[in-house]
Amino acid sequence: MSREYDIIIVGSGPAGTSAAIQLAQSGLKIALLDQATFPRDKICGDALSVDVINQLSMLSPKFANEFGKLASKTPSQGVTIYAPNGKSIDIAFVNHGKHKCGYIVPRKTFDDLLFRQVNSFSNIHCFENRKVTSIKRIHAGVEVSGHDFALEGKFIIGADGAHSVVNRYLGKVKVDKNHYSAGLRVYYENVQNFNSGNYIELYFFKNILPGYLWVFPLANNRANVGIGMLSSALSAKKVNLKASLQSLLDTHPLLYERFKTAKPLETAKGFGLPLGSKKRSISGDRFLLTGDAAGLIDPFSGEGIANAIRSGRVAAEHTLSCFELNNFSAQYNKAYDKEVYRRMWKELKVSRTLQNLCRYPKLFNFVVSRAQQSKYLTELLTQALAEVDVKKVLTKPGFYLKLLIR
């Protein structure tokens, strides 16, 4: 095993592999580490938004082509949102880019496809089954080590998720229950009555607000089923997520008939979601944080893959500038923070406001009821899925006043 590298990337999910792919043509020597062996499972909702699909083409046309050939992806034409009172609204996906639909793809498949793409570059050395247990600063960079390895690099990118070891040793991102969600996921088989367009389903039940239960359709009547809730509300309401999920599937009128003969394919698996609802310091001397390690998950939807890829691309661009200028300082790396939030903060801020509005079930019921009666409102919600400026309208008090008088 070579010991010295220009760049060490810890974590081989969408953020880490995106950074590596973007850096591949630089000629820099890159080590990409992951504690797992691929293919490996990743606890997630598995939904890939239209934004993700469009970004894949920007990241790598070759990879986008490989993804297009993937047989195990389930196209999804939109989302069905259920209000606390049980009323629902169907919202089709639209986008100004090339692609008009999203997909549901198990992360075991999607991440492995990305990882195999990275393996095709000669200057990227991929190390699986390498759990990082220590990171320390050395004269010319950092040393990353584990049970049976030690690597040195001039620069390090932390793409290692919610419990990032890079952040633990070098960063300042702390868990804040007001900006963190807890989630559970279970794969089911023999789930009945999916929408013909494979719409993803979001159920905003009163007792789990601000949060939702999801059902994402997969092939052969299988589904990714889960529940997520803001951690501060989870603690305050003393909600048992596992018991709540099972109870809702077993008894709620919208779900129990569909799950009456369904069988879980695994036990419920938990995961944490560091939400992008506040700005953080996501860089420092010789390091950057990306994706979940940087806390960039959408506060309203819980979707993190798009911002993981986007932040990986930004990290790669900034890292190249560090090497061009031979400047790896914390002060210079603040430009990375600035660029990440320039691209993402507007939408993250809007999503935080929408998350807060979800605390009011009567307001949620009112909007969905009006949407059922109004073509204008349905079209506005459709545009809001794709355009942050339209979504921002939903955060304005005047919008709800207009609904009262329309």
Sequence and secondary structure as in RCSB ss.txt:
>XXXX:A:sequence
MSREYDIIIVGSGPAGTSAAIQLAQSGLKIALLDQATFPRDKICGDALSVDVINQLSMLSPKFANEFGKLASKTP
SQGVTIYAPNGKSIDIAFVNHGKHKCGYIVPRKTFDDLLFRQVNSFSNIHCFENRKVTSIKRIHAGVEVSGHDFA
LEGKFIIGADGAHSVVNRYLGKVKVDKNHYSAGLRVYYENVQNFNSGNYIELYFFKNILPGYLWVFPLANNRANV
GIGMLSSALSAKKVNLKASLQSLLDTHPLLYERFKTAKPLETAKGFGLPLGSKKRSISGDRFLLTGDAAGLIDPF
SGEGIANAIRSGRVAAEHTLSCFELNNFSAQYNKAYDKEVYRRMWKELKVSRTLQNLCRYPKLFNFVVSRAQQSK
YLTELLTQALAEVDVKKVLTKPGFYLKLLIR
>XXXX:A:secstr
   EEEEEEE  SHHHHHHHHHHGGG   EEEE SS SS    S  EE HHHHHHHHHH HHHHHHHHH TT EE
E EEEEE TTS EEEEE   SSS   EEE  HHHHHHHHHHHHTT TTEEEE S  EEEEEEETTEEEEEETTEE
EEEEEEEE   TT HHHHHH      GGGEEEEEEEEEES     TT  EEEE  GGG SEEEEEEEETTTEEEE
EEEEEHHHHHHHT  HHHHHHHHHHH TTTTTTTSS EESS  EEEEEEBSSS    EETTEEE GGGGT B TT
T   HHHHHHHHHHHHHHHHHHHHHT   HHHHHHHHHHHHHHHHHHHHHHHHHHHHTT HHHHHHHHHHHHH H
HHHHHHHHHHH HHHHHHTT HHHHHHHHH 
